[in-house]
């Protein structure tokens, strides 16, 4: 029994200082992490406010804040690691040996990161723009370091990788302050073309949201199988595009009904020819 106590005493005398020292380091590192986390959050908030006062784009603010936050967390973690003997040379060796593997594993992520930089550099769209890309569309709500968030008209949140945006076609619907509205409608071949054109022209003149300083056009667009297609073009402010289009469709139907003009549906005439000599019913 005395030998057991003696060995325990020797162990405590030999290793207890190191255990206590290591425990204090762990406690210190945990405290440093939480303090550093609060400091980083405060720095990011101050940076955002400074950029907002400088009237920087919302997308640039979000992207810059993300980059800054990640960089500061890397510095914090390396600083904590140094308390456990992690030297700069060790960090360099780890980065060098793992660089290729990490690069392959994060190939998509690196592509998205580069795409984010390209979006902010060339600005094909900004926060608040309505875009269409790869079959998805919506209003840009956030441009972050790896992803761009769209808000659809039916309130869906669409997350699009920045790499995809940088390498595919983007339609910026609200990129200009004015848009040309085109509406087409078919009338019967028996109807008066000039009457239909007159109605469309009057509708454009009467609508307060149609811009009067730009050309208006009414034209015969196509002689289709079942109808004569009449078209109209005018310019509107981008924010009025859909309301004017919906209103025009409704007014065209009402005015055509009053004028006795027909909007035909597709028709096909079928002639049945019986063989010679067959009795007629």
Secondary structure by P-SEA (a helix, b strand, c coil): caaaaaaaaaaaaccaaaaaaaaaaaaaaaaaaaaaaaaaaaaaaaaaaaaaaacccaaaaaaaaaaaaaaaaaaaaaaaaaaacccaaaaaaaaaaaaaaaaaaaaaaaaaaaaaaaaaacccccccccccccccccccccccccbbbbbcccbbbbbbbaaaaacbbbbccccccbbbbbbbbbbcccccaaaaaaaaaaaaaacccccccbbbbbbbcccccccbbbbbbbcccccaaaaaaaaaaaaaaaaaaaaccccccbbbbbbbbcccccccc
